[in-house]
Amino acid sequence: MKKIITVDIETYSPQDISKVGLFRYAQDPEFQVLLFGYCAEDSAAPTVLDLTLEPDPRCCLYMSMPWLFDASCTKRAHNAAFEWWCLSEYMELSWEQRVLWLQQWECSMIHALYCGLPAQLGALGQVLQQPEDALKMKEGKALITYFCKPCKSTKRNGGRTRNLPQHDPAKWHLFCKYNGMDVIAERANDRKLAPWPVPEEIMQQWREDVEMNARGVAVDMALVKGALACSALITEEQTAECKALTSLANPGSRAQLLGWLHNRGVEIPGLTKEDVGKALAGDLPSDVRRVLELRQQLGKTSNTKYETIAASAGPDHRVRGTLQFYGASRTGRWAGRLLQVQNLPRTYLDHQAEWRSIVKLHDPEALALLTDNVSDTLSQLIRTALVPGKGCTFVDADFSAIEARLIAWLAGEEWVLDVFRTTGKIYEATAARIFGVPFDSIVKGNPNYKYRQRGKVATLALGYQGGVGAMKRMGGDQLGLDDEGLQDIVNRWRRQNPCICKLWRRMQDAAVHTIRTGKTTVPRVGVTLRKEVAWGFPFPFLTMQLPSGRKLFYADPGTTPDDRITYKEWDTGSWREAETYGGKLTENLTQAVGRDCLAFALDNLRRAGYQVVFHVHDEVIIELPTTQDAEAALDNVVRIMSIVPSWAEGLPLNAAGWHGDFFTKD
């Protein structure tokens, strides 16, 4: 068994890590490792190296800790990607050295997320009810602000822009103690979670994810700079126009603008996107309409993503750290970070290459001649700022209707599976069944084509026990039907999908039975619910073992007399009770299995030599050398993604994709 050493470092950088991300943070020329704390599994106390005292701190790290690069010794840290990357940058390791070294690391934050617990070290200690001497020091935040970030230059501090140890020796001594306490807290949490280890397969997926994030994705800085220049000028002009129309000092102020609207006889509850959209749909005075239109355009927060790209791009014009492994602890799916690639505005523009060329001219007037909404055009082009590196092209592929396929497979809804094994036209097939019209008649030009959109909304909204509200959230309010009409679709869909409805009930009943009796239940072959406890652990877990063997965790589960299911989760700074039910458990199950299908595909693509630079939900984006045939590569990537895992026999997987010179929505 490998020796485990728990590690924690404290660092300085003038970059704001919350704005630029870990990878750019450590690439700054002034980046420095200040303290290096570590503790072996069998050590009573941590060791803290003060690297500010060392004339050659890099040499000190090599000489003082021979275990640091010893493959027989596992380095473990909370958010280990931080330690691995920061130390790699500080010690100027080559890319090959970094990738090799990454195999020696484990992440205890991933351990917490795997168990459905909070990612933050302090919060995790609270939830695990650790004793005071194993908790993160409360003074830590202030000490980090003092020593790890630039300070404001004042007369009192002699005009300095950084606090060094000699500027407050007492604080520095406390900071060294804090570093050691973090090591102790991390090790204590690891020991507490030991009964529920992270499968090595999952930890290896984390390593491969860190490598992908560290490689990053290239960005078109010419487009980014052009968009920022155009956005700044347009914003200035629109703000001036808004001031002229309203005579307000600050038309961006919610209170001032609502007051102006009130004086103009227009009452709206707020200025959210939905509030303004509803108001614009009605009759308004021309000046009010124009002001609200300007409000919409000025409120395009998506354009701030250009600023994020510019701030977080490294010297090589690549943005790193766009995804968080296990960011959604209910399912284990990835979450977006920084520019939030999973939440980029959709692109409906034709001739995107031409639009990109125009933006690069830094000429908002030219843009304004071609579009009446420059802000919206810039917003739609954000995703095209992500480009392949020099000498490469993008190959993009995603699973087709993955959730509809998965829930039908999990529930045994054979008619749906038959659709995916034949035509694949699930929206048309759903509409045909629930409205009793011929499948072949749901084509463009036929009056029955209107049913396709209803079939689509029903398919997307109703799989997880949703009703009229779910229909509306998926666009049902645009079908021209009232609530009664939407409810009719809900009823029809449920009659045609009895096996999916039955799965909801089985998931609900199994969870309630397992929580109350402690007995294992199997609501579906390959899915097992257990109530798991461990001596000395503060609460039990309800676990859901997936067909892949991975588990989902629900902490401290309970039930109410009316069979509602409860569990605990960390939310807005506290350990709170949450509720779930059969449909929601089915959603967790379906999306978790989809996540495992993606992980399986990523592994297969990696083995085939493809370099995935990021992925979005069920879509992978590959950087392919232009020396290779992109069309042939796309065919192969689609084939690889359509391979069904051994644990998902009978699942009709399929994928489709495109290749090109910038990221877009095909």
N, C-alpha and C positions, 0 to 999 in steps of 0.2 A: 504494500500500500504506500502511495506517495506521501511524503511529508507535506503538510499544509502550513503555509505562512500567511498570516493576515496582514495586509498592507494598507496604509493610508498616507496620502501626501497632502501637503498644503503648498499652494502655488501663488505666484503673482503674475498678472498680465494687465496692461492698460486696456485691453479689450473687455467689453461687457459680455460675459458668457451667455447671459440670457438673450442677448440680441444677435450674437454672431455664432453661437454654438461652440461646443467643446473644441472642434478641430481647428477652426480659425483662431480661437482663443490662444491655443498653444503654439500657433505658427507665428505669433507676433515676435519681432526681434528682441523685445524686452522681457519676454516670458522667462520665468525663473522658478525652479523648484526650491522652496524654502525649507520645508521640514519633511523628513521621511520617517514615518512611524511603522513599526512592524512587531509581530509577536508570533512565535512558533506555537503550535497546538499545546505543547507541554510546558511552555514558559509561564511563570507566575506573573510577570510584569512585562509591559512593552518596552522596546528600545526606541528612542526618538533621536534621530540624527539631525543636528542643526547644520544644514548645508551652507548657511550664511557665514559660518565661521571657517569654512574650508577654502583654502586658496585655489584648489582645483576640485570642485564638488563632483564633477563627472568621474574623475579618477577615484575619489572617495567612495562613490557608489560601487564602482567595480571592485575596489580593494577590500572594503569593509563587509561586503555581502556577496561572497562567492556563490551563494545559492540563487542570486537574482536571475541568472541565466542558466541555471542548472535544470535540465529537463526532468530530473527525478524529483523536483520540488515544485509543488503547485502553489502559485501565487493567487491569493483570493482577496477581493476587495469589493466594497459596496459601490456599485457602478464602476466596475473594473475597467470599462472602456476608457474612463478618464485617466486612471493610473497608467494603463498600457500606452495610450497615445501621448500623454504628457511626458512620460519617461522616455518614450521612443524619440520624441522631438528633442527633448533636452539632451539626450545622449547621442543624437544625430545618427540614429540607426538607418540603414538602408531599408527600402521597401521589403526586400526579401528577408532581411533580419526581423523586421516587424511582424511579418506574416508568420514566420517560424516561431517567434517568441509568443505570439498570441495563443498558440496551442497550449502554453503552460499556465494560462490564466483561467480562473473561474469567477463568476459574478454572484455575490450574495444578494444583490438587489433583484436579480432574475429569480433567485430562490423565493424571495418574498412575493414577487408578482405571480410566480407559478402557483403559490398557495393562496392567491386571492387577497393578499395583504398589501398594505401601503408600501410604496417604493421608498419614501423618505426614511432615512435612518432613525431620526428622532421619533417619528410617528410609529415606526415599526416597533421600537423599544417600548413605547407606551402600550400598544396593542398587545404585545407579548407579556406585559406586566413585569418588565425587568426591574430588579432592585436599583436603587439610586446609583450605586457604583458601577452599573452596567448600562447607564443611559447616556445619551449624547448630552454634553454640557450646554446649559442654556445660554452661557455667555458667548458661545461659538459664533453666532451670527455677527455680533458687534466686533469681535476680534477679526473675523474675516474681512469685514468692511474696513477695519483700520489697517491691516497689514497686506491684504491681498488685492486691494483695489487702489487706484490713484486717489489722492486726497485733494481738496480744494486749496489753492494757494492763498494764504492770508498773511497779514503782518505778524500775527501771533505765532505762526509756525515757521516764520522766517522765509516765507515764499516757496516752500517746498511743495512738490506735487506727489510725494510718496512718503509714507511712514516706514522707517527702518527700525530694526530692533533697538538701536541705541536711543531712539527718540522716546521710548517708554519701556525700559527694561522690565518693569513689573508686569506690564501687559504681555510682553514677549514671553516671559516665564510662564504666564498663564496660558498663552497660545501653545507653547510646547506641551503643557499638560493636556490641553484640549486635544491636540493631535494624538497623544497616547490614549486618551479616553475614547476617542473614536475607534481606535483599533480594538480596545477592550469591548466596546459596544457591538462592533461588527462580529467579533468572535462569539460573544454571548448569544447574539441572535442566531448565528449559524448553529450553535449547539442546541438551541431551543427548537429549531426547525428540523433538526436531524432526523426525526421519525418520518419526515416526508421529503426525501431527497429529490432533487431535480434529475430526471433521467439523463444519462450522458448524451443521448441523441439530441435532447433539447438544448443542453449546454453547447454542444457542437454547432447546432443551428445558430446559437447566439454568437459564437466565434465567427462563423461565416457571415453573419449579419454585420458584425463590427467591421470585418474586412471590407464588405461592400460599402458600408457607410464611410469608411476611411478612404476608400478609392474615390468616392464622390462622383458627381455628374458635372460635365462641363456646362458652362453658361455662355451665352452670346452677350458679352459685355457691351458691344456696340449697340445692340438692341436695347439693353437695359439702360444705358446712358441716354439714348435717344428718347426712350419712354419717360424717363425721369425728367428730362428737359422739357418735353412737351407737356407732361402732367403739371409741372410747376407753373408754366406760362398759362395754361388753360385754367388752372386753379385760381391764379391771380386775377384773370379776366372775369371768371365766374363769380368770385367773391366780390369784386368791384361792382358787377352788375346787380348782385343780390343786395348790396348796400344801397345802391342807387334806387332800387325798387322799393325797399323797405324803410330806408333812412335809419336803419339800426346800426349802432356802433359795432356790434358783433352778431351778424346774422347766423353764425354757427352756434350761438348760444341757444340751448333748448328753451329756456325760460323766455328769452327775448323774442324768439320766433313764434312760440305759441301765443305770446301776448299780442304780437302783431296780427297773427291770424284771427285771434279773438276780436280785435278791433275791426277787422275786415268782415266780421260776421261768419267766420268759418271755425267750427269747433271740431277738433280731432283729438283723440285720447293721448296721442304721443307722436313722436317723429321717427318711429321705427320704420324699417323698409316696408313692412306690411301696412302700417298706419298711412304712410304717404302714398303707397300704391292704391289703397282703397279710396283715399281722397281724390286722387287723380282720375279714378274711374267715374267720378260723378261730375256734376256741373259746378264750375268754379269761375270766379272772375278771372280775367286774362292775366292780371298781374300776380294773383295768388297761384294760378296754375304754373306760371313761369318760375316763381320762387320755389315751388315744391319740386319742379323738374330740376332746377339747379341744386336743390337740396339732395335729390337722388344722385346726381352726378358727383357732387362734392363728397357725398358719403360713400363713394366706391372704395371701401377699405381694401378691396382686393388689389388696388394699385399700390398699396404700401408694400406688397410683396416684392415689387421691383427694388424698393429700398432694402428689404431683407436680403435679396440676392446680392446686391452691391456690397452690403456690410459683411455677409458671411462667406463670400467667395474668397478662396485662398489666392496666393500669388500666382498660381497656375490657372486661375479662372475656373476653378472647380468648387462647387458647393458640396460640403460633406456633412453627414449627420442628418439626413432628411427623414430617417425612420427610427422609431423606437421599438425595439424588440419586446414582445409581450406587453405592448402599451395598453391593450385592452385585456385586463386580467380576467374578465368574465369568460372570454373565449380564447385568449392567447394570441389574438390577431395583432398585427403591427399597427402602430399609430404614427401619424405624421408629426414632424418637428420642423422648426424654422419656417420655411416657405410653405409647409403643409401641402405636400404633393398630393395628398389624398383629398384635398378640398380646393383644387384649383378651379377657376371659372371655366365653364364649358366654352368651346370655340365653335361658332356657327359661321364664321366668315369664310367666304370663298376667296380664292387667290391669296392665300395667307403669305406666300413668299413675297408677293408684291407689296402687301401691307407692311410686312417686316422691313422691306427696303425703304419705304416711305418714312417709317418711324425713325430709322437710322439717320435720316437727313436733319433731325432735330428741328423740324419745321411744323409747328402745330397748325399754322394757317393752311398749309397744304393738306393736312389731315382734315381740317374743318371743311375744306371744299368738297371732300369726298364722303364725309359722314356728319350727321347732325348730332352725334354723341361721341366725342373724342374719348371721353373717359371710359365709356363702354367698350370702344374699339381697343383701347390699350389694355383693358381688363381681359378681353378675349385673347389677346396675344401673349399673356403672361406665360402660359405653358410652353409657347414656342421659344421662350428664352432658354429652355433646357435643350442642349444640343449634344451630338456626339463629339468626342475629342478629335483632334487632328488625325486625319487618315482613317476615320471610322464613319460608319453610318449607324442609324438606329434600326433595330429589328424589334417590333412590338407585337406581343401576342397576349390574349386574355381568354380565360375560360368563357364559354358561351352559356348564359343563363344558369350559372353554377348553383345558385341557391334553389331555384325551382327544380333543378335536377336532383339536388341533394335531399330536399325534404320529401320528394316523391320516392326516392330510393330508401330513405330511412323509414318512411311510413308504409312502403309497399303499395303505393298508388299506381297500379299497373298501366292504366290508360295514359297517364302522364309519361311514364317511362317509355311506352310504345311510341308516343309522339317524338320523344327525343331520339329514339332508335331509328326513326324514319324521317319525317319531314323536318323536325326541329322547330316547327312553327307553333310554339306553345300558346301565344296570344290568340292566334286564329282558332286553334283547336279548343281553347278554353271558351272563347266566345261562342263557337258553334255548339258546344255542349250545353252551356248555361242558358242560351237564348233559343236553342232549337232551330238554328238555321244551317243550311248546307255549308260544310267546310270550304268547298271550292268557290262559294259565292262571296267569301270575305276577301275580296281583291279590290284594288283601286279601280274606280269607275263604276263599281256596283254599289247600290244603296246599302247593302249589308256591310260594306267596309267600315261603317261607323261603329260596328260592334267590336272591331279589333281593338280600339282604344279602351273600350270597357273591359275587354278580356285582359288587356295589358295591365290596367290599374288593379283589377281583381287579383291577377297573378302576383303582382308585386306587393299588394297590401294585405292579403287575407291569409297567407300561409301560417301566420303565428297567432291565430285566434283574434285577429283584428276585426273591427266592425266599421261602422260609418265613419268614425273619426279617422281610422287608418286609411280608408278610401280617400278622404279629403286630403290627408297629408301626402298622398301619392298622386295627387292631381285629380281626384274624383270630383272636386268642386268645379272642375272645368268641363264636365261631361254634359252639363245642361240638365241635371237631374236634381230634384229636391231630396231631402233626407229619406223620404219614403221610397223613392226610386233607388237610392243607393242601398238601402236596407234590403230591397228586393234582390239586388245583385249579390249581396252578402249571403242571403238565404239560398239563392240558386247555386252559388259557388260551393257552399258547404254541402248541399245535397249531392253535388257531382264529385266531391272529394271526401268521401266518408272515412277513408283510411287515414288521411291527414288529421281529420277531426278526432278520430279515435286515438291517434298518437298523442294529441294534447291531453286527453283524459288519462291515458296510460302514464304519461310523464307526471302529471299532477298526482294521481293516486299512488304511484310508486314513491315519489318524494315524501308525501305525507306519511305513508306506511313506514318507510325507512327511518325517518326522523323520530317518529313516535315509538317504534319498537326496536330500533337498532338493527333490524334484519335487512340483509341484502336483497335487493329487488333487481329484476332485469326487464325493463319496460319494452326492450326491443333487443333482438339478438345482437351481441356486440356492444351493447350499452349497459353498464352496471352501476347502480347507485348503492353507496355504502355510507354508513355512519362510522367515522374513524375517530378514535380517541387515543391519547398517549399520556402516560403517567407524567405528571408535572406540567402538562400543557394547559393553559388557562381555559380552553374551550374545545369542543369537538368540531369536526368538519363533516359536512355532507359532501361526498365526492361523486363525480360522474365520470366513470371510465369510458373513454371513447373507443370506437372501433380500432383506432391506431394504437391504443394502449395508453395514450396520454390521459391525464386526469384534469378535470375542472374542479375547483374547490369553492365551497360556500361556507364561510366561517360562522360558527356559533348558530347553527340552524334551529328553527323552532316552527311551531304551527299555532294557529288560533283555533278556537272552538268551531269556527265556520270554515275550517280547512284552508285558510290562507297560509302561505309559506313565507317565513321570515329568515333573514340571515343578516350578518353585520358586514359593513363595508366602510372604508375611509372616504368621507365626503366632506368637502369644504372645511377641512381642518379638524374633523372629529370622527369618532368611531360610532357610526349611526346604524340604526336598524333599517333595512330595506325589505321590500316584498317582491316575491316572484310568483309565478303561476304556471300551469301546464304549457300554455302557448309561449310564454317567455322562456321557459326551460327548453322547449323545442327550438326556439330561435337560437339560444346559446349553443345547443347541440349542433344544429345545422351549420351555423357560422364557424364553430370550432372545427367541425369536420372539413369545411371548406378551407380553413386555415391550414389544416394538415395536408390537404391535397396540394395547396400552393407550396408548402414546405417540401413535399415529396417532389414536385416539379422542379423547384429551385435546385434541389440536390441532383436531380437527373441532368439538368441543364449545366450545372457546374461540372459534373463528371464528363459531359460531352464537350467541355472546353469553352462554353459560352460564358461571357462576362456580363452578368446582370448588374446594372449600375443603380437601379432602384425599381420598386414595384408599387403598384397602386391597387389596393384591394385584391382583385383577381387577375391583374395585368402585370406582365413583366416587360421591362425595357432593357434591351441588350445593346451593348456597344460592340459592333462588329467591324473588324478591319475591312477597308474597301477592297483589299486584295481578294476577299472572298465573295462568292456569288450571293447577293442579298436575297434573291428570290428563292434560291435553293436552301439557304439557311432558314428563311421563314418557314418553308415547308417542313423542314426538319424540326424546328422549334415547335410548330403546331403539333407535329407527330409526337414529340416528347411530352408535351403538356397533356396530350390525350391518353397517355399511358395510365391505366387504372392501378392504384396501389393494391397489393395483395389482400389487404384488409377491407377493400371496398368492392368485392366481386359483384358484378351486375350493375355497377354504376355507369351510366352512359356518358362519359366525359367527352367533351369536344372543345376545340379552341379555334380562334381565327386571329388574324393580325395584319400588319402592314410593315413597310420599311420606308425610311425617309431621312431627311437631313435635319429635322427638328421634331420635338415632341408635340403631338396634337391629339385631338380626339377624332378617330377615324369614323 
